[in-house]
Amino acid sequence: MAPLSPEWSFRQTETTLTADVKVRGVSKKACDIFLSDRFLKVNAPPYLLALDLWGEIDEERSTATVSQGSVTVHMRKAEPGAWDNLHVPLGDRSTRAEVLERRKESIERAHRKLEQRRLEKVALKEREKQEAQDRSLELDRKKRQAIDDAKEQELRDARQEISAFKTKTRAPPSPLPGSDPREEEMRRALGAADTDSEDDEGDSVADLAMATDSEGEAADDVDQENQEGEEEEDCEEEDEIVILPPPRETMPSVEVEFTPTIVDNLPAREGREEELKLIRRSQGKADAQDDGEETDLTERHPVFLKDKGDKMSKHGNFKGALRAYSRALVLDPNHLLCLCNRSMCYLRLGEAALAEADCRRAIEMIEGGKASTSAPELGDVDKKAVLRIKMSGRLAKALAAQDRTKEVIEELETALKLSGRYPEIQTSIQRDLDDALACERVSFEGDWNQLTDLSAAKLKPKIESIKKLADMRIKQQDPKGALRVYAQIADFISEVQERCDVSSVQLVDREFLLEMKLACFSNSASAHLMLGDYVSSIESCKGAILVVATLFKLYFDVPEIEKNDREVDSLIQMTTRLLELSKGTPSSNSRLFQGKREKYVLSLVRILRRMSFAYSHLKEYKEGLKILQLGLTLTQSSAELGGMATEITKDLRVLQEHTVK
């Protein structure tokens, strides 16, 4: 599609120029403005303006302002003076060639300036990086120097302490407790004798010999009784000098006994233990001794099994986690956390009844104070309260999966009362309770054949309030909660269309039901996109297009919709047919159709864009390209969809690049 030339005007003074460019329906992000000393370009798809300026300007001091629907460029003249015109018109070939050459040179100068600025920024960044690195190195050097100084100081202090310790006089060793002082004196005397030299030892022997001779000479003058008394004293002294070793601590002996496996009803024969193991294995029974020898510890302890199940559930392996939690509960039936986590696995696997049983058992254990010794979760009051609230919420989900809405509401109300001290949990439970109440409110208990006025039956305000609740879920980034409510509304509207006489319902009410159903499908497609479920998003978009076709049937002659009309090519043909019909005059109820054409076309454009987005994520770029081209055609049918046309044009460029690749 060729670009459009926008409307523009300019005004000037001696030193400045101001150009105003009208770009209706273009967002600020879509505007691209280029300005050099002799050339101005404003690119705002689908508008394009390129002007070769009459004179030279100072682009450094020029500015541009983008507002809603217009672009204002303020330019500063290089030399004061009045210009005959804002731009140089392209005349004959010679003039055109000169102008284009001047434009090329101006653009090259601008690019050189930009490149120079970029290089200066890079150099400045490198310089700052080098300076920061130098500062970091200097800081590290100072830190290392401080550490080395501290080490040297500590080493000097240690050396001084050792030197002071060496210079001190060594005190004599204190006697051992319980020892005789005379033994200590004898030890010191023996130690002193050992340290004497050989000469001193010889002298002492000579002295001893002389002393013996003198004693022999004096023995004749001494009485026999005194001599015997001295011999007895010498014997007593020799008995007292006996040195005993210090007492040693005796280690207690440990006796080890092995208890063999003895079975009362069988004879104790050799090899019978191995036979018992084989029998237990064949019967599928656990063998404690066998587990201890051949089974890993992680398969024999509930704590390890719980950790194993937690890791599996985090990675989405709920079947493996279920087996781990079940094995832990076989070993320890009162392990509360394993029971709670197993209920979550049952919910993820669609086993709502089993999840309900585990939740009720866990609630009984929490309220009764029963807990395993290997998992004492009930010791902390706050943890116990939070776990009780979580199990009530999980039980409500299990009941909701079984369509037991009243019990769901009762359980959520109980959880809401318990969550008064926890605002975040209370907010989540209140949201789930609102969803449950909404599901219960979307019902009609009267006579379906007598249903002719939705307002009189109080269904219209109910549906509107519930839809607002679902829209709020989308704004709160809760797509799953929104999908639940949208599904309930769509199912109820389908039930109304099937069970009551639609022809007897007022046209306004029929249109209201279809519009609500259209909103549910369209917003569900958006919620599926938020969750990354692109296939479900495409199906919701197809359902929304069929609802738009049903809306057109209220005013135009639209052919019947068949099952194969959900294919992409059939939907494109149907949408093209609806666009052609909307340009004409309705065959019936033309007064009510006034003002609704743009509304329905806008809904179709949004639906097609979401559908194309989902196809592109599934890498089906050709399908997405066809749908986007149809959406662009729809935007061209209404002047009010200019902004949407710009966004679709961008999406088309991206898809075309992917298609080429």
Phi, psi and omega in degrees: 000129182290145179290156180261146177270120183280164173283140180210159178210163180215160175218154187216159169235191180293332186239347185230160174227143177227122179247130178249122182243128180267119177231087185287137175074015181252132180282166181295323183293336184276350184276133177233118186242129177235133184219125173239189185290340181222016184212139178230130177226130176239113181248106179225085185311134007270018183259146177214126179233125178229119184232129171271111188295150183295316180234197182259141179238168175259097184290343180293327183256012179263150182225164177224141180235128180251121176239184183291106175088004181206156176233127180244124181246120177258118184243145178254124181291143177291323178229135180298147179149167181265139177261145177290328181205167179286324185227166178267118180291148178273109183263240180288182186294319181297314179295320180298319180295319179296317181295318180294323177295319177295321177297316181298316179296321180295318179294320179296320177298319179296320179293322178296320178296318178297319179294321178296318177297319180298317179295322178295319178296319179296317179296319178297320179295318179295320180295316178297323179295318179294320178296318178296322179294319178297318178297321179295319178295319178297319178296319177297320179297318179295320178296316179297320179297319179296321178294317179297319178297319179296321178297316180298317180297318179295323178294318178297317179298319180295320179295320178297319179297318179295318180296318178295325180293322181292325184285341180291147175288135182279123181288147178296143182296138180287144181294150179293147179296134179086359181271159181274133179301328180291328175295321179295318179297321180293321178298317180295322179295318178294322178296320179294322180294325180293332184276354180288156180279175182291325180294317179297326181292322177295319178297319181295328178292319178296317178299321180296321179294317179296320179296326180291319179297316181296325178292323179294321178292325182278354184289333180291333183271355185256144179290157181292326182292319179295324180295320178294323178296323179293321179296322178294321178294322178297321179296320180295320180294322178296324178293327183283342185274002181295125182261123180258147177290154179295150180293143181249146181282130180269130180277136179290145179277142180248123179263131181247126179234144179247126181263115180286158176286118182240124178255126186294323187270004180231149178290145180281096181245162182290133179082007183289332181295319178294323177296321178296321178299314180297320179296316181294322178295318180295330179273000179075020181264150179282138178247117185298315182292321179294319177298319182294333184263320191247340182265145179294152181297328181293344178262000183241000182231131183300327182295315179292322178296323178296315178300321178296316178294323178297316179296320180294318181293326178296327179270006177086006179271077186285332177293314177296320178296322179298319179295320180294316180294321180295320177297320179295323180288334174294319179285327182218091184297342182261017178283104190292314183295323176297321178294317179296315181291328178293325177297323176296319178297318177300320179297315181295331180270002177084011179266076187293322182295316178294323177296321178298317180298317179295321180296315180295321178294321179294320178296320177297319179294321180293314181289330180273352178079017179274132178207157181279152176289334178277351178215076183281074183281343187270006180289323180269128183292319181295316179297321179296317181294316180296319179295322178296318179294317180298320181291327175295317177296321179290323176296323177297321178295321178295321178290323179296325178294341177259012177060040176251074191295319183297317178294327177298314181297317179299317182292321179291324176295322176297315179295325179295322178293324182283343187263024182297329182273357184234092186299320183295315179294322181296321179297316179296318180292322178297322178295316178295324179293321177298319178297317180295318178296323178295318179297326180285326183287331181284081180201158179224121184255006180271197179276119183295326181292337180268004182278103179237337183231113182291326180292319179294326179278002178061027178270327183298309178296329178296313182296319180297316181294323180290324177295321177298323177297318179293320177299324177296327178297321178297316180294330180274013179058042177238073184294328180295315177297321178295320180297322179298316182290318179299321179296320179296318180295313181297319179295320180293320179296319177297323178295320178298316182294331181275321191268335181256167178279101186296327181295334180276346179282142181301149182298322180297320180289322177297318178295322178298316180298317180292321179294321177295320178294321177298315179297321179296316180294315183296314180289330175295322176299319177296319179295320177296324176297321178297326181274352182081014179265084189285329178295314178295326177296319179296318179297321177295321178295319178297317177298323179294320179296320178295326177293321176298319177298322177294324176297319179294332179294340177291339185236338183233166176272095181255134179297159181296146182269127180257172183295322182284359178286358178275358174287157187296313182297320179295320179294323178295316177298319179296316180295319177298320178296320178295323178295319178294320179294323183294336179283342181267194181262133180298145179283339179208153177054044182296330182293322180286338182280348182297132179082358182259350181298309180298325181296314181290322179295319178297320177298318179297319181298315179297318180296316181295323179294318178295322179295318178295321178299318180293318179297321180294325177289333175275005179064027172259074190289328181294317178297315179297324180294317178297319182292320179292322177298322175295319177298321177295323176297320179295322180293330179288347179278351181221133180290340182282353182255028181296317179297321177294326179296321179297315181295320179293325178298318177298315179298324179296318179299316180297315181294324178295322177297317179294324180294321179294319179296000000 
